[in-house]
Amino acid sequence: MKFIDELLGGLFPNNDRKVSIRENFTVSAEEETRISHWMISSEGKELAKQIYDNYHLKMAGINKKPEVHVLQSPYANGFAVTFQDPLTEKTFSNLFFGLVQGVSGLGYRRVSLDRKIEETNEQVKVTEKCYLKPPLSAADLKSKIDQLFGNVSIEKIYVNNIPSYLKVLVTVYADSLYHKAAPFDRFMEELFKQD
């Protein structure tokens, strides 16, 4: 039977095989400037306010578009935003990079920016992810390190080339070398504050 299985497998390849590609990428200085300007535009501010408000509405059990999903656990908290009206492909992408800039503005350093392309069961999933860490500031090795809010990952997900959702996840260090992380509610306030 093994011979027949191998022969049929060669003629009719298994479609359940996964293909995965990971690559680093960069954003040009011009694009960073354009996104910064967009985030302080009326469109950028309104979208950020809407997501912040929808996060709090979701905490109260109310769903509004774009739907925000709350992610909570003892060591990781975050939110995800479903691609729905009023998001467009352009504002979806702008929001991703705008959130990265916003977290950087809280004192974080960008560690990586990568893209992962996965093919599974005739679907292609593209995940663009930025990973940010708090600055290491242990001048005195006897004192604890300030982790701010913890590590932050921001993801932009496409399925079959269609925007799906954005995810922001803050993971705290549970190590005795670090001060306790600042509350996630404060992270949300500082990330979405309107100047």
Helices and strands as residue ranges (DSSP letters): H 2-11, E 19-24, H 29-39, H 42-59, E 68-72, E 76-82, H 89-104, E 109-120, E 123-133, E 151-159, E 162-171, H 184-192
